[in-house]
Amino acid sequence: MTGSSAKLDPVTLTLVQNRLDHISLQMGWVMTRTARSPIFSQAHDFSC
């Protein structure tokens, strides 16, 4: 990768992007279901 541009396969790029999107959605669902604080469970504010 030094000195040359990396070629990205569009199919692989799309698969990885969709998988990462789904992982982040699952993380939000888990945080909402297991939250003890109403800030998480009702307001969906995960910024702390």
C-alpha positions as CSV (number, residue, x, y, z in Angstrom):
1,M,0.0,0.0,0.0
2,T,3.0,2.3,0.2
3,G,3.2,4.4,-2.9
4,S,0.3,2.9,-4.7
5,S,-3.4,3.6,-4.5
6,A,-5.5,0.8,-3.1
7,K,-8.2,-0.6,-5.4
8,L,-11.5,-1.0,-3.7
9,D,-13.9,-3.7,-5.0
10,P,-17.4,-2.1,-5.0
11,V,-19.1,-5.3,-3.9
12,T,-16.8,-5.8,-0.9
13,L,-17.1,-2.1,0.0
14,T,-20.9,-2.3,0.0
15,L,-20.9,-5.5,2.0
16,V,-18.6,-4.0,4.7
17,Q,-20.5,-0.8,4.8
18,N,-23.9,-2.6,5.2
19,R,-22.4,-4.8,7.9
20,L,-21.0,-1.9,9.9
21,D,-24.4,0.0,9.6
22,H,-26.2,-3.1,10.9
23,I,-23.7,-3.5,13.8
24,S,-24.3,0.1,14.8
25,L,-28.1,-0.4,14.7
26,Q,-27.8,-3.5,16.9
27,M,-25.6,-1.6,19.4
28,G,-28.3,1.0,19.7
29,W,-31.0,-1.6,20.2
30,V,-29.0,-3.3,22.9
31,M,-28.3,0.0,24.7
32,T,-32.0,0.9,24.5
33,R,-33.2,-2.5,25.9
34,T,-30.6,-2.7,28.7
35,A,-30.6,0.9,29.8
36,R,-31.4,1.8,33.4
37,S,-31.5,5.5,32.7
38,P,-34.5,7.0,31.0
39,I,-32.1,9.3,29.1
40,F,-31.0,6.2,27.2
41,S,-34.2,4.2,27.0
42,Q,-36.7,7.0,26.2
43,A,-34.7,9.9,24.7
44,H,-32.2,7.6,22.9
45,D,-29.4,10.0,23.8
46,F,-26.2,7.9,23.7
47,S,-23.8,10.9,23.7
48,C,-22.4,10.4,27.2
